[in-house]
Amino acid sequence: MRLHSVLLILTLGGLTAGCVLGPGTVIRDRFDYSAAVADSWKSQMLLHLVRTRYGDTGVFLDVGQIVAGYTVETTVSAAAAWNLFGFSIPHPNVPNNSVSAGVAGRFTDRPTITYTPLVGERFSRSMLTPVPPAAVLSLIQAGNPVDVVLRLMVSVVNGIDNRYGGDLRAHPADAEFYALLERMRRVQLSGGIGMRVRRLERDEAVLMTFRQKVDPAVEPDIREIRQLLGLDPGAREFRVVYGSVASSDKEIAILTRSALEILVDLSSFIAVPEEHVAERRVSPTAAAEEGPAGPIRPLIQIKSSRDRPADAFVAVPYRDYWFWIDDRDVPSKRMFSFIMFVFALVEPASKDAPPVLTIPAG
């Protein structure tokens, strides 16, 4: 029986030493690391919004690479002795009533994570470059609400100003802007707005179209949109260009915002503590604007409190307060996720080759 025990220990030790640990960790590691990166990205984005609101500086830190490395080491030892003429003589192959065995193991989890700060040229290209008008139309064509996309990403449409919440040049929206958004949203829901790309001479032009066959209920909205934007009442296609004012009645000029301008405007919706406003640490939160149907809901609602919230979608501490988005506030959650998608859209591709990492297999 003791011989069998020794053989069993040796067999188990050999199986442990020869097993492959990697495949069994793929599912766990992939979901755990992706969840950790997503949560940290959400916290970083919210903290950056809050710091922007307070006029503080912030740096985006991207997770470059994650390499999960595991090491499994096992050690198995065994010894036996047999009696000859009253003397105990050790012999490795002969079992006796004197048997000793030992098993030792060590497991090491040593991940390698690289971080890349967004600075220099990458910062300028991703944060300061306006979003291309074609990207704005692509988001609308993909089904995102046209009123939300234009409120977030556009400053001027054919001379009609959107609201901007930055302290240095804050101003309300023109009265026509919200009327335009309301009508465009109804036309979008009816399927009356489309876009296509057509080659004009050497360049590719992005065209916004009003479909010929639309719901009769939205025809007055289309006529009002044409009138507000100063468009040709008989044309069906309009070229979309970057700018504040169109050069003809067959153009739609869109002055888009950069990622930094989007952050500044969104941060103005944060409900900052009255204590900080009284101490002049931050400017007060602007009142809601009025549209054709009443007060306009903020693009995002970020609350503040002394205590950590119990039911938050994302929460970060800053200056002895917690800033957070309520997990039951679905519009704000969608907007926050949409912001992160927009930032991924404007992120430029890196010109540098990624580092080559060598992982020991044994």
N, C-alpha and C positions, 0 to 999 in steps of 0.2 A: 504493500500500500504506500509506503514511503517512497519507493522507487517511482510509482505511478504519479505521486504528487510532484516529484522533481521533474519528471517528463512533462507534466501538464504545465508547470511554471515555465519551462523552457519553450514549450510550444506557444503559449500565450505571449511570451516576450518576443519571439520571432515574428508572430503575426503583427504585434503592435509596431515593431520596428519597421516592418515592410509595408504598412498601410499608407495610403495616399490621403492626406488630409484635405487637400485643396478643393476637390469637387463638392464635398459636403458643406463647405463654407460659402459657396457662391450665392445661393439664395439668401442666406442670412445677411452676408456682408453687403450684397447689392441693395437690399431694402433698407438696412440699417444706415448705411452711409448716405444713400439718396435722401432718406428722411432727415438725417442730421444736416446735410447740405441745404435742403429746402428750408428747414426751420431757421438755420443761421442766416440764410439769404433774406428771409422775411424780416428777421430781427434787424439785420443790417440796413435794409431799406427803410424800415420805420424809424430807426435811430437817425438815419441820414435826413429824413424829412423833418424830424424834430430839431436836429441841430441846425438845419437850414432856416427853420422858423425863428430860431434864436440868434441868427447871424453868426453861428459857430461854423468852424471848418470841419469837414469830414472827408474821409478817404474810403473809397470802395476797395475791398480786398477780395479778389477772386480766388476760389479754390482751383489751383492748377491741375494737380494730379493727386490721386490717392492710390497708394500701393499697400495692400494688406499682406504682411509677411508673417508666416507662422513657422515655428520650429518645435519639433517633437523629438525628444531624446529618451531612450530607454536603456537601462543597464540591468542585465540578468546575471547572477552568480550562483554557483552551486558547488558543493564539496561533499565527499563521503569518506569514511575510514573503515578498515576491517582489522580484526584482531588476529595476530599471529604470535602464538606462544606467550600470550599475556601482554604483548606490546601492541599499541595502537599505531598502525602504519597508514598514513593518508594515501588514498588511491583515487584518482578522479573517475575511474570507470567501474568501480566495485561498490555497490551499495551495502550498507551495514546499519546497525542500530544507531550509528552516529551520522546524522545527515544535517547539513545546513544549506539554506538557500536564501537568496535575496533578490528583490526586484526594486528598481528605482527608476523614476521618470521625471521629465521636466517639460512643461509646455510654455512657450513664449509667444506672445502676440505683440508684434512690433511694427505698427503701420508707419508708412512714410507719406506725409502730406506736405504739398508745396503750396504756397500762397503767392499771389501776384498782385501787387498794388496797382491801381489804375492811376497812372501819373504820366506826365510828359505828353508825347504825341498821341498816345492812346486815349488819354483823358481829353485832349482837345478834339480829337475826331469823334469820340463817342458822346461827350457831354455838351460840346459847344456847337456841333454841326446841326443845322435844322433837319428835321425829318423830311425826306423827299415827299412831295405831293403824291407821287405814285404809291408810296407805302400807305399813306392815309386812305386813298381810295381802295387799296387792296384790303385794308382792314374793314372798310365798309362793305365791300363786295363779299367778304367772308362771313357776313351776317352780324357783325358788331353794330350796336345801335349808332346810327349816324349822328344823333344829337350828342351822345357821350363822346364819340371820337372827335367831333369838331370842337366841343367845349374843352377837351383835354389837350388837343394837339395843334390847334389852329388859333392864330391871333387875329387875322383879318381875312374876310372873304369878300372879294369885290368891293372893298372900301367899307364894309360893315365890321365894326370892331367887336371882338369878344372881350369878356371880363379878364382882368389880370390882377393877381393879388400880391405881387411883389411890392415891398415897401417903397422902393425908389421910384417906381412908375406905376403905382396901383391906379386903376381906373375901372369904372363899371362898364358893362356891355351896352352897346347901342340898343335902343328899344326894338329895332328891326331884327336883331340877332336872334333872340329867343323865339320871335314869330317865325323866322326862317327855319330854325331847328324843329319847331313843332310841326310845321308843314312837311318838311323833308322826312321826318320820322313817319308820318302817316303814309307818304308816298312809298317809302322804303318797305313798310309793312305790307303794302299792296303789291309789291314787286315791280313798281314802276321806275326804279332807278337801277341803272347798270353801268358798267364800264368796259372798255376794251382798249387794246393797244394797236395803233396803226402807224405804219412807217410813212413819214412825211419827209420827202427829199432824203437827207442823210440821217435824220434823227427819228427816233421812235416817239410818237406822241401818245399821251394818255388821254382818252376821251371819256367824258361822262355823258351818258345817254338817258333820255326819257323815252320809254317804250311807247310805240304807237297805240297799242291796245292796252288800255288801263281801265281800272274800275271807274265808272262814271262819277263815283262819289269823291274821288281824289283829283278829278280834272280841275276844279277850282283851286286846289292846293298847288298844282303844277303851274297854273297861270299866275298865281301869287308869287311863287318862287321865281319865275322868269321876271316878274316886275321888280321884286326886291333886288335881284342880282343884275338887273338891266340887260337881260338876255334877249336875243332875237326871238319873238313869239312864234315864228314859223320853223325854227331850226330844231333838229332832234339831237344833234351831237354838239358838244362843246369841248374845246381843248382846255385841259387843266394845266396851268403854268404856276411857277413860283413867283409870288409878288403880292402887292397890296391892291393894285388897281389893274383891271383888265384893259388891254389895248383895243378891244373891239367887243361887239355884242355877241360874239361867238366864242368868247374865252371866259374861263372862270379862274381868277387869280386867287391863290391861296398862300397866305404868308404863314408858314408852319413854324412851330416852336422847336427849340432844341431840347435835349433831355434835361439840361439844367433849368431851362425856363419852365418845363413841366413840373420839375421838383419844387421850384420856388412858388409856383401858383398853387400846387396841391398843399404845400405846407401852410398856406394862408388859411386853410379851412380848419386847422388844429384848434381845438378849444383849450387854450392855455389857461393856467391858474390865474385868478384875479390878483392873487398876491404878487405874482411876477409882473403883471401889468402895472400894479400900483407902484412897484419898485422900479419901474421903467427898464426892466430887463428884456421885455419883449413888447411888441405892439399889440393892441387889442384885436380880437377876432372880429372881422367885418360882419355886418348884418347880412342876412339873406337878401338876394336881389328879387325883384318882382318881374314876372313874366306875364304873358297874356292870360294864363289861367291861375295866377296867384304867385306866392313865394316859390322861388326856384330852390330845389333841394341841393345842398352842397354835393360836389362830386364825391367827396369822401368825408366820413365823420370819424375823427380821431379824438378820443376823450382823454381827460387827465384826472388823476386822483392821488391822494396821499398813500392809500393802501393799494397793495397789489390786487388787481381784479381777479375774481374767482372764475369767470367764464369769458376768457378773451381769445380771440382768433390769433392775435399776436400782441405782445406787450414788451416794452423796454423801459428800464429806469433811466431817469435823467434829472439832475438837480433836485434830488429828494422827492421827486414825483414819478408816478407811473403814467406812461402814455400808451394807449391801447385802442384796439378796435374790437367792438363787441362781436362775439361769435354769432349772435342772432341778427346782426346787421348784414343781411345778404348783399344789398347794393354796394356797401363799402368793401366787403370781402371780394366781390367781383372786380371792383375798381382796383383794389390793391393787387390782385392777381394779374389784372390787365396791365398795370404799370410795369410789373416785372417782365411781362411778355414784351412790352414795348422796349424796355431797356435791352432785352436780349436781341430785339430786332435791330437796334441801332449800334450794337456792339461790333466794332470792326474786327475783322479777322487778323490774328497776329501774324506778323511777317517772320517771326523767329520760329525755328524748328523746335518742337518739344524735346525736352531732355530725354536721353536714352538711359533707362534704368536696368541694371542687371540684377536678377533675383536668383539667389542660389537655389538649386533644385534638391540638393541633398540635405 
